[in-house]
Amino acid sequence: MIAFGSMERPGFEADRDRIMLYDRATGQITELTEDLDQTAHHISWKYDSSEIYFDSETRGTNQVFRIHVTSRQVTQLSEGQFDFALQSTIGEQPYLLVTQQSMLRPVELAVIDIESKETTTLSDVNRKIYTELELPKVEQRFVKATDGAEIHNWVILPPDFDATSTKQWPMLTYCQGGPQGQIGQWFSYRWNFHLMAAQGYVVLAVNRRGMPGFGQEWNDQISGDWGGQAMQDILAATDAMMADPHIDRQRVAAVGASFGGYTTYWLMGNHADRFCAMIAHCGVFNLESMYGSTEELFFVDWDMGGPYWKSAETQEAYTKFSPHRFVGNWKTPLLVIHCEKDFRVPLTQGLEAFTAAQAKGVPSRFLYFPAEGHWVNSPQNSVLWNRVFYEWLDKYCGASKGKQ
């Protein structure tokens, strides 16, 4: 047998990735994960071919699973608030080599005992650094969406957060990119929740509509509805957190990159005075001009239903969901970050947004990286990125403006 991953719908990069089995003797192909409402990554055979191991997003984390080839029974082998990624089996030993990370700690190596399901962390590269750090607190919260569905949220609290205190904290509503990308327990070297909380911000990370890990139906609901229910999910979660007496309602900002940058631009015109500042990194601003300049047309064709001229219905979607249509409502201070070599969301998207803010008289700043692409990867550029990021936030909603 040969096992391979396969998506069913052509042109949809976030479709459920299934485990397929190819029988080399008969040529027959069958799906092993037909009854599994999850996507499978990093599939690997057990040495005796009786089981296949994989990792998968599940409700805000990434866990390791096994599926029995004959019975098709699925068993979760890992647990906890971590993102695990399967690297390999270890010969005929009952262990899996994995990487393990969380919002607080970067990637380390670990092994999972297949029989006992116990995880043992092998490496501890940053031990010395972490013995000297006060760590933020990470917790899960659930809120009701406007349609009654349950929304999963990660909330990251500053290291010195005290639930018994009357102190009020500034908050960041983090808007995820993708748009089909789960907010899991990953440690990002760009959008780092650990660092945000350490700067004195409560961070709200919303697993809105369109995220994997909550079933394919939930994941699919972003396609064709960019400015719809997903935006309402973010606003509902923000409102729920703003009702918390520990949050200063006057010091709440929205930040995000890529589709998260799109979200920030969309919220600029639709947030009804919830936010005191915004930051958009490499975000989509004008859906029509984006279609004419991106290098990833297959993605827009799927998620928007095709080019804006395809039909009256498609044109209506572009008009309804494009952030540039709501610039008339803009008044919130906006930091735009964009990169010259971003061919997915080209530089002109950021320039258009910044020009609109300037023409509207909205307090705004443009941070430009001539040598970066869709992500800022250079260490020194990352230092500058973070410096400007926190300067902007602190200017409008930082800890120095707080109430005691």
C-alpha positions, -999 to 999 in steps of 0.1 A, spaced: 0 0 0 10 36 -6 -5 63 16 -8 99 3 -26 131 11 -53 144 -12 -77 173 -13 -110 168 -31 -118 203 -45 -94 216 -72 -82 252 -65 -91 252 -28 -59 252 -8 -76 248 25 -98 218 17 -97 188 40 -65 169 34 -75 133 34 -54 101 38 -57 80 7 -45 44 3 -33 31 -31 -33 -7 -34 -3 -15 -56 -16 -49 -65 -51 -39 -77 -46 -2 -84 -76 6 -62 -76 39 -43 -97 43 -11 -100 70 15 -89 60 50 -102 92 68 -137 93 52 -154 97 86 -128 121 101 -138 158 100 -102 169 103 -73 175 80 -42 152 82 -7 164 80 27 146 80 14 111 75 37 83 84 34 45 85 39 23 115 68 -1 108 44 -31 104 19 -11 82 -10 -16 106 -14 20 115 -8 55 101 2 85 122 -5 121 115 -10 155 132 -40 177 128 -55 209 140 -81 204 167 -99 232 187 -70 256 190 -42 231 192 -23 207 169 -23 171 181 -9 138 170 -32 109 161 -31 74 148 -56 56 126 -58 18 123 -57 8 86 -82 -21 90 -107 -8 116 -102 29 108 -103 37 145 -88 70 153 -69 76 186 -54 109 198 -19 103 211 -9 137 224 -27 163 246 -23 197 262 -20 233 251 6 226 225 11 225 188 27 191 179 41 183 145 49 147 136 85 143 123 89 106 120 85 72 135 115 56 152 122 23 135 104 -5 153 104 14 186 70 24 200 78 61 198 71 91 175 96 120 171 77 153 172 82 190 176 64 207 204 56 244 208 32 268 226 25 305 226 50 308 255 78 286 243 94 281 209 99 247 192 115 218 211 120 182 202 99 155 220 89 119 217 55 104 222 51 69 236 26 52 213 15 27 240 13 49 271 5 82 252 31 100 274 51 129 259 87 134 269 104 167 259 139 160 248 154 194 242 153 226 263 173 250 243 161 282 260 161 269 296 185 296 309 165 324 293 132 311 306 144 308 342 147 346 342 114 354 327 80 361 342 56 343 318 22 355 305 -9 334 312 -27 317 284 -64 306 288 -93 296 266 -126 315 265 -157 308 246 -183 333 234 -215 331 214 -215 344 178 -243 365 164 -258 333 149 -256 314 182 -225 294 173 -197 290 198 -164 308 191 -131 296 206 -107 323 217 -72 323 232 -67 351 258 -31 359 267 -27 379 299 3 400 310 28 383 334 17 406 363 -21 404 356 -40 401 388 -76 390 386 -83 404 421 -71 439 412 -92 468 398 -65 477 373 -77 480 338 -55 468 309 -52 478 272 -62 450 248 -52 439 213 -77 421 191 -55 399 170 -69 392 135 -55 360 119 -44 357 83 -49 328 59 -78 333 59 -80 295 66 -53 293 93 -61 282 129 -48 303 158 -31 274 175 -4 271 201 23 284 179 53 306 188 56 332 161 88 352 155 66 380 140 32 381 157 44 370 191 16 369 217 42 363 245 59 396 237 26 415 232 14 404 267 49 412 282 44 448 269 13 451 291 -15 441 267 -42 416 271 -43 397 237 -76 383 223 -70 358 195 -103 348 179 -107 315 161 -134 330 139 -152 314 110 -128 301 84 -104 283 108 -94 247 105 -96 226 137 -133 231 142 -147 210 114 -147 215 76 -180 233 76 -166 260 100 -135 262 79 -155 267 46 -177 295 59 -151 322 51 -151 315 14 -173 339 -4 -181 357 28 -149 376 37 -167 406 52 -196 386 66 -199 363 96 -162 361 102 -161 398 109 -191 395 132 -173 367 151 -144 390 157 -166 418 169 -187 395 191 -156 382 208 -142 417 212 -174 429 227 -174 400 252 -138 408 263 -145 445 265 -173 437 290 -146 422 313 -140 448 340 -102 443 337 -103 457 301 -101 494 295 -127 499 267 -110 531 256 -77 513 249 -85 485 225 -67 481 193 -70 457 163 -39 443 146 -33 417 118 -14 406 87 -24 393 53 -61 384 56 -57 398 91 -46 430 75 -77 428 53 -97 424 85 -80 455 100 -89 476 70 -124 462 70 -128 470 107 -115 505 101 -148 513 83 -171 490 103 -160 488 140 -184 515 154 -158 532 176 -146 500 193 -109 505 186 -85 533 194 -58 522 169 -52 498 141 -22 481 125 -23 463 91 6 444 78 6 434 41 -32 435 41 -57 434 12 -74 468 8 -90 469 -26 -103 435 -38 -105 446 -75 -70 460 -78 -58 430 -57 -72 407 -83 -53 425 -110 -19 423 -93 -16 392 -71 5 362 -81 -20 338 -65 -51 341 -88 -63 305 -80 -68 316 -44 -89 346 -52 -108 327 -78 -119 302 -52 -126 325 -22 -142 353 -42 -159 331 -68 -138 343 -97 -129 377 -112 -150 407 -103 -164 409 -139 -175 372 -139 -211 380 -130 -234 405 -112 -233 383 -81 -195 382 -81 -193 420 -86 -217 424 -57 -194 404 -34 -164 424 -44 -183 456 -37 -198 444 -5 -166 430 11 -138 453 -2 -125 475 26 -118 505 3 -156 509 -1 -158 520 36 -131 546 37 -157 573 42 -161 559 78 -123 560 86 -111 580 116 -91 556 137 -53 560 138 -37 535 113 -2 521 109 3 505 75 32 481 71 40 467 36 69 451 18 82 457 -18 87 420 -26 52 409 -15 37 395 -47 8 378 -29 -7 410 -16 13 436 -36 28 468 -22 2 489 -39 -25 476 -15 -7 492 14 0 524 -6 -37 527 -15 -47 523 21 -21 548 34 -31 573 7 -68 569 17 -59 575 54 -38 606 45 -65 620 22 -91 615 49 -69 633 75 -67 601 96 -35 599 118 -14 574 99 21 561 93 36 539 66 65 515 74 81 501 42 105 472 38 121 472 4 138 438 7 111 418 24 82 397 9 49 388 25 67 382 58 95 401 76 123 376 79 155 396 85 164 398 122 172 435 120 141 443 101 121 424 127 136 445 154 125 477 135 91 461 129 85 455 166 98 489 176 74 508 153 46 483 161 48 490 199 55 527 194 22 531 175 2 511 200 17 528 230 10 562 215 -27 556 214 -35 529 239 -4 520 258 2 511 294 13 547 302 -22 558 296 -37 532 319 -60 535 349 -49 522 383 
